[in-house]
């Protein structure tokens, strides 16, 4: 089955669950990806630009999940296309729902604010999925 990239806004508790061997869930999970609405008329056509728009939407949603000055966290995951659906009434063009729990093995990377309270997407640091401990250390730091 083909894979599709999704971007999941997460909390520190979500990351702790991954360390404990749990999957992200329960489904449905709110995420962002390249959807027909995102790729529609008047939108950039380049796949990389569309993925960037989905990633930005996920980082904006992550801002709403954080407590006060916490850092935003977004995870990128490659999932079976059949596990990702587009809601019928989506206010956000990149909105998708993941219909299965997401295991750590399907995650590709983490994107975390460089400083607590950051708001711009330029301030998100990239971490490989193998660096989960480093991400948790960063989240715990002041």
C-alpha positions as a Markdown table, in Angstrom:
| # | Residue | x | y | z |
|---|---|---|---|---|
| 1 | Unk | 0.0 | 0.0 | 0.0 |
| 2 | Unk | 1.3 | 3.5 | -0.8 |
| 3 | Unk | 2.5 | 5.7 | 2.1 |
| 4 | Unk | 1.4 | 9.2 | 2.8 |
| 5 | Unk | 3.3 | 11.8 | 5.0 |
| 6 | Unk | 1.3 | 13.3 | 7.8 |
| 7 | Unk | 2.3 | 15.9 | 10.5 |
| 8 | Unk | 1.0 | 15.3 | 14.0 |
| 9 | Unk | 0.9 | 18.1 | 16.6 |
| 10 | Unk | 2.0 | 16.5 | 19.9 |
| 11 | Unk | 2.3 | 17.2 | 23.6 |
| 12 | Unk | 5.1 | 16.1 | 26.0 |
| 13 | Unk | 2.7 | 13.4 | 27.3 |
| 14 | Unk | 2.4 | 12.0 | 23.8 |
| 15 | Unk | 6.2 | 11.7 | 23.6 |
| 16 | Unk | 6.4 | 10.1 | 27.1 |
| 17 | Unk | 3.9 | 7.5 | 25.9 |
| 18 | Unk | 6.3 | 6.7 | 23.0 |
| 19 | Unk | 9.2 | 6.2 | 25.4 |
| 20 | Unk | 7.0 | 3.8 | 27.3 |
| 21 | Unk | 6.4 | 1.8 | 24.1 |
| 22 | Unk | 2.9 | 2.9 | 23.6 |
| 23 | Unk | 1.5 | 4.1 | 20.2 |
| 24 | Unk | 0.1 | 7.5 | 19.6 |
| 25 | Unk | -3.6 | 7.3 | 19.9 |
| 26 | Unk | -6.4 | 6.5 | 20.3 |
| 27 | Unk | -7.7 | 7.2 | 16.8 |
| 28 | Unk | -8.9 | 9.2 | 15.2 |
| 29 | Unk | -5.8 | 11.5 | 15.5 |
| 30 | Unk | -5.9 | 15.0 | 14.2 |
| 31 | Unk | -3.1 | 15.6 | 11.7 |
| 32 | Unk | -2.2 | 17.5 | 8.6 |
| 33 | Unk | -1.2 | 16.4 | 5.2 |
| 34 | Unk | -1.5 | 17.1 | 1.5 |
| 35 | Unk | -5.2 | 16.9 | 0.7 |
| 36 | Unk | -7.2 | 17.7 | -2.4 |
| 37 | Unk | -8.3 | 21.0 | -0.8 |
| 38 | Unk | -4.7 | 22.0 | -0.1 |
| 39 | Unk | -3.6 | 21.2 | -3.6 |
| 40 | Unk | -6.7 | 22.8 | -5.2 |
| 41 | Unk | -6.9 | 25.7 | -7.7 |
| 42 | Unk | -4.8 | 28.8 | -6.7 |
| 43 | Unk | -2.5 | 26.8 | -4.5 |
| 44 | Unk | 1.2 | 26.0 | -5.1 |
| 45 | Unk | 1.5 | 22.9 | -7.2 |
| 46 | Unk | 4.9 | 21.6 | -6.0 |
| 47 | Unk | 4.7 | 18.6 | -3.7 |
| 48 | Unk | 7.4 | 20.0 | -1.4 |
| 49 | Unk | 5.6 | 23.3 | -1.0 |
| 50 | Unk | 2.3 | 21.5 | -0.3 |
| 51 | Unk | 4.0 | 19.4 | 2.4 |
| 52 | Unk | 5.5 | 22.5 | 3.9 |
| 53 | Unk | 2.0 | 24.1 | 4.1 |
| 54 | Unk | 0.7 | 21.0 | 5.9 |
| 55 | Unk | 3.7 | 21.1 | 8.3 |
| 56 | Unk | 3.1 | 24.8 | 9.1 |
| 57 | Unk | -0.6 | 24.1 | 9.8 |
| 58 | Unk | 0.5 | 21.3 | 12.2 |
| 59 | Unk | 2.9 | 23.6 | 14.0 |
| 60 | Unk | 0.2 | 26.2 | 14.4 |
| 61 | Unk | -2.1 | 23.6 | 15.9 |
| 62 | Unk | 0.7 | 22.4 | 18.2 |
| 63 | Unk | 0.8 | 26.0 | 19.6 |
| 64 | Unk | -2.8 | 25.6 | 20.8 |
| 65 | Unk | -1.9 | 22.3 | 22.6 |
| 66 | Unk | 1.0 | 23.7 | 24.6 |
| 67 | Unk | 0.8 | 25.0 | 28.1 |
| 68 | Unk | 2.0 | 28.6 | 28.7 |
| 69 | Unk | 5.6 | 28.7 | 27.6 |
| 70 | Unk | 6.1 | 25.1 | 26.6 |
| 71 | Unk | 7.8 | 24.2 | 23.3 |
| 72 | Unk | 5.7 | 23.1 | 20.3 |
| 73 | Unk | 6.2 | 19.6 | 19.0 |
| 74 | Unk | 5.3 | 18.2 | 15.6 |
| 75 | Unk | 6.0 | 14.6 | 14.5 |
| 76 | Unk | 6.2 | 13.6 | 10.8 |
| 77 | Unk | 5.0 | 10.1 | 10.1 |
| 78 | Unk | 4.7 | 7.9 | 7.0 |
| 79 | Unk | 1.5 | 5.9 | 7.2 |
| 80 | Unk | -0.4 | 3.6 | 4.9 |
| 81 | Unk | -2.6 | 5.9 | 2.7 |
| 82 | Unk | -5.7 | 3.9 | 3.7 |
| 83 | Unk | -5.2 | 4.8 | 7.4 |
| 84 | Unk | -5.5 | 8.5 | 6.6 |
| 85 | Unk | -8.9 | 10.2 | 5.8 |
| 86 | Unk | -10.0 | 13.7 | 4.9 |
| 87 | Unk | -12.9 | 14.9 | 7.0 |
| 88 | Unk | -16.0 | 15.9 | 5.0 |
| 89 | Unk | -16.2 | 19.4 | 6.6 |
| 90 | Unk | -12.7 | 20.6 | 7.0 |
| 91 | Unk | -12.1 | 24.3 | 7.9 |
| 92 | Unk | -8.3 | 23.8 | 7.5 |
| 93 | Unk | -7.4 | 22.6 | 4.0 |
| 94 | Unk | -4.6 | 20.3 | 5.2 |
| 95 | Unk | -6.7 | 18.6 | 7.9 |
| 96 | Unk | -6.6 | 14.8 | 7.9 |
| 97 | Unk | -7.5 | 12.2 | 10.5 |
| 98 | Unk | -5.4 | 9.1 | 11.2 |
| 99 | Unk | -7.7 | 6.2 | 11.7 |
| 100 | Unk | -5.2 | 3.9 | 13.4 |
| 101 | Unk | -2.8 | 4.1 | 16.4 |
| 102 | Unk | 0.6 | 5.4 | 15.2 |
| 103 | Unk | 3.6 | 3.3 | 16.4 |
| 104 | Unk | 7.0 | 4.8 | 16.9 |
| 105 | Unk | 8.3 | 2.8 | 14.0 |
| 106 | Unk | 6.1 | 4.9 | 11.6 |
| 107 | Unk | 7.5 | 8.2 | 12.8 |
| 108 | Unk | 10.2 | 9.9 | 10.7 |
| 109 | Unk | 11.1 | 13.0 | 12.6 |
| 110 | Unk | 10.3 | 15.5 | 15.4 |
| 111 | Unk | 10.2 | 19.3 | 15.0 |
| 112 | Unk | 10.5 | 21.2 | 18.3 |
| 113 | Unk | 10.8 | 24.9 | 19.2 |
| 114 | Unk | 14.3 | 26.0 | 19.7 |
| 115 | Unk | 13.2 | 28.2 | 22.7 |
| 116 | Unk | 10.2 | 28.0 | 25.0 |
| 117 | Unk | 7.4 | 30.2 | 23.8 |
| 118 | Unk | 8.6 | 30.5 | 20.2 |
| 119 | Unk | 5.9 | 31.0 | 17.6 |
| 120 | Unk | 7.6 | 31.2 | 14.2 |
| 121 | Unk | 8.2 | 28.1 | 12.0 |
| 122 | Unk | 11.8 | 29.2 | 11.4 |
| 123 | Unk | 12.5 | 28.4 | 15.1 |
| 124 | Unk | 11.5 | 24.7 | 14.9 |
| 125 | Unk | 14.5 | 22.3 | 15.2 |
| 126 | Unk | 14.6 | 19.0 | 13.3 |
| 127 | Unk | 15.3 | 15.8 | 15.2 |
| 128 | Unk | 15.5 | 12.3 | 13.8 |
| 129 | Unk | 13.0 | 9.8 | 15.3 |
| 130 | Unk | 16.0 | 8.1 | 17.0 |
| 131 | Unk | 16.6 | 11.2 | 19.0 |
| 132 | Unk | 13.5 | 11.0 | 21.1 |
| 133 | Unk | 15.5 | 11.2 | 24.3 |
| 134 | Unk | 17.1 | 14.4 | 23.2 |
| 135 | Unk | 13.7 | 15.9 | 22.4 |
| 136 | Unk | 12.5 | 15.0 | 25.9 |
| 137 | Unk | 15.6 | 16.5 | 27.4 |
| 138 | Unk | 15.0 | 19.7 | 25.4 |
| 139 | Unk | 11.3 | 19.8 | 26.6 |
| 140 | Unk | 12.4 | 19.4 | 30.2 |
| 141 | Unk | 15.0 | 22.2 | 29.9 |
| 142 | Unk | 14.2 | 25.7 | 30.9 |
